[in-house]
Amino acid sequence: MNAMTTTTKETATGTATAAPVLEASGVTMRFGGLTAVREVDLTVREGEIVGLIGPNGAGKTTFFNCLTGLYVPTEGQVSYKGTVLPPKPHLVTQAGIARTFQNIRLFSNMTVLENVLVGRHTRTKEGLWSALLRGPGFKKAEAASRERAMELLEFVGLASKAEHLARNLPYGEQRKLEIARALASDPGLLLLDEPTAGMNQSETRTTEELVFAIRDRGIAVLVIEHDMKFIFKLCDRVAVLVQGEKLVEGTSEVVQGDERVVAAYLGTPYEGAPGAEEAAEVEAAEAHAAAATTAPEDDAEAGEDTAPEDTAPSDDTPAAGTGKASGADSTTEGDSK
Ligand SMILES: Nc1ncnc2c1ncn2[C@@H]1O[C@H](COP(=O)(O)OP(=O)(O)OP(=O)(O)O)[C@@H](O)[C@H]1O
């Protein structure tokens, strides 16, 4: 990792007033009756590393998919450097957002270098004919792309394996290669989905340094991770998603000290928890219905009057906030992780 320098969070001080790179506002994603992400606002500023955490199924990856155009959000919008993004992955990449996936997506039968070159294609201007005829313009562009790709491999510490097949790399290096490929599109914002999943401690530590070094190159980072030690050490700010809603956002210290975050991870309900109101209503209605079935006969008349409004929701009552569900089918992808 020759180009990497070990840096710390301190280099990011003063980012609170830096220009926003990413602005997500009111992002909601519904899949039929399920609201996976509900009205989430999130800003990432220049020079920041922001963490997105939450228990399994909290909606983190779905939110990433909304940011990168893989899903068309049911509501809300996403802007990159002040311009609203069209929900199309290639246009989002072209605009300046790159990502890695929770499930590694490399071209396993291509070399390490070729994988990075693929990530470079959004930044090369040579057209199809130029490529087929292999004219001087194409050769020059190809040489420049190779040089850039090698520089990125050097940066992530994989230069010596440029000609290896991607599938022969150990797992931790495949994750690094994914990062190099994402960087090949010259992004202003990098989204990392669980970059240390499956890594040992030393690989995690190297990834930590890599993310700091990426930020030091002027690329803002938004990272999903379950490894709390990694997140709290790395991030200038952390947002916590629980059941699709943003519960807390703040510095690592603020988030770690918030009892609602602890409760969400331990599964302990707390006052005002997302979905708590609906759950309380259902519980009350069920209790009411149960009382009605065991009520003495002289209560039956009163029961008839109140039943239509007070009974528990029927099976076809939509879940809270699902009234406007749309678009999910057309945007759902097979493997969106
Ligand atoms: N394409 C889809 N169709 C229907 N439901 C989906 C789809 N993608 C995600 N979901 C649901 O949305 C909710 C949020 O899932 P998501 O994968 O975004 O959570 P997550 O926070 O990334 O979880 P994890 O930490 O386990 O990766 C889950 O209930 C999931 O089952």
The ligand as an SDF file (V2000), in Angstrom:
LIG
                    3D

 31 33  0  0  0  0  0  0  0  0999 V2000
  -35.9940   -6.2810   -3.2420 N   0  0  0  0  0  0  0  0  0  0  0  0
  -36.6890   -6.3920   -2.1230 C   0  0  0  0  0  0  0  0  0  0  0  0
  -37.9720   -6.7780   -2.1410 N   0  0  0  0  0  0  0  0  0  0  0  0
  -38.6930   -6.8740   -1.0030 C   0  0  0  0  0  0  0  0  0  0  0  0
  -38.2090   -6.6090    0.2400 N   0  0  0  0  0  0  0  0  0  0  0  0
  -36.9250   -6.2260    0.3150 C   0  0  0  0  0  0  0  0  0  0  0  0
  -36.0970   -6.0930   -0.8420 C   0  0  0  0  0  0  0  0  0  0  0  0
  -34.8690   -5.6780   -0.4490 N   0  0  0  0  0  0  0  0  0  0  0  0
  -34.9190   -5.5700    0.8840 C   0  0  0  0  0  0  0  0  0  0  0  0
  -36.1470   -5.8960    1.3380 N   0  0  0  0  0  0  0  0  0  0  0  0
  -36.5810   -5.8690    2.7350 C   0  0  0  0  0  0  0  0  0  0  0  0
  -36.3240   -4.5590    3.2120 O   0  0  0  0  0  0  0  0  0  0  0  0
  -35.8660   -4.6060    4.5580 C   0  0  0  0  0  0  0  0  0  0  0  0
  -34.5350   -3.9300    4.6630 C   0  0  0  0  0  0  0  0  0  0  0  0
  -33.5510   -4.7480    4.0610 O   0  0  0  0  0  0  0  0  0  0  0  0
  -32.0480   -4.2820    3.8390 P   0  0  0  0  0  0  0  0  0  0  0  0
  -31.3530   -5.3850    3.1250 O   0  0  0  0  0  0  0  0  0  0  0  0
  -32.0240   -2.9460    3.2110 O   0  0  0  0  0  0  0  0  0  0  0  0
  -31.5370   -4.1790    5.3480 O   0  0  0  0  0  0  0  0  0  0  0  0
  -30.0570   -4.0130    5.8740 P   0  0  0  0  0  0  0  0  0  0  0  0
  -30.1140   -3.0190    6.9550 O   0  0  0  0  0  0  0  0  0  0  0  0
  -29.1320   -3.7470    4.7360 O   0  0  0  0  0  0  0  0  0  0  0  0
  -29.7740   -5.4630    6.4820 O   0  0  0  0  0  0  0  0  0  0  0  0
  -28.3970   -6.2710    6.6700 P   0  0  0  0  0  0  0  0  0  0  0  0
  -27.5990   -5.5430    7.7060 O   0  0  0  0  0  0  0  0  0  0  0  0
  -28.8430   -7.6120    7.1340 O   0  0  0  0  0  0  0  0  0  0  0  0
  -27.7180   -6.3150    5.3270 O   0  0  0  0  0  0  0  0  0  0  0  0
  -35.8320   -6.0770    4.9550 C   0  0  0  0  0  0  0  0  0  0  0  0
  -37.0370   -6.3720    5.6240 O   0  0  0  0  0  0  0  0  0  0  0  0
  -35.7510   -6.7960    3.6320 C   0  0  0  0  0  0  0  0  0  0  0  0
  -36.3280   -8.0710    3.7070 O   0  0  0  0  0  0  0  0  0  0  0  0
  1  2  1  0
  2  3  1  0
  2  7  2  0
  3  4  2  0
  4  5  1  0
  5  6  2  0
  6  7  1  0
  6 10  1  0
  7  8  1  0
  8  9  2  0
  9 10  1  0
 10 11  1  0
 11 12  1  0
 11 30  1  0
 12 13  1  0
 13 14  1  0
 13 28  1  0
 14 15  1  0
 15 16  1  0
 16 17  2  0
 16 18  1  0
 16 19  1  0
 19 20  1  0
 20 21  2  0
 20 22  1  0
 20 23  1  0
 23 24  1  0
 24 25  2  0
 24 26  1  0
 24 27  1  0
 28 29  1  0
 28 30  1  0
 30 31  1  0
M  END
$$$$
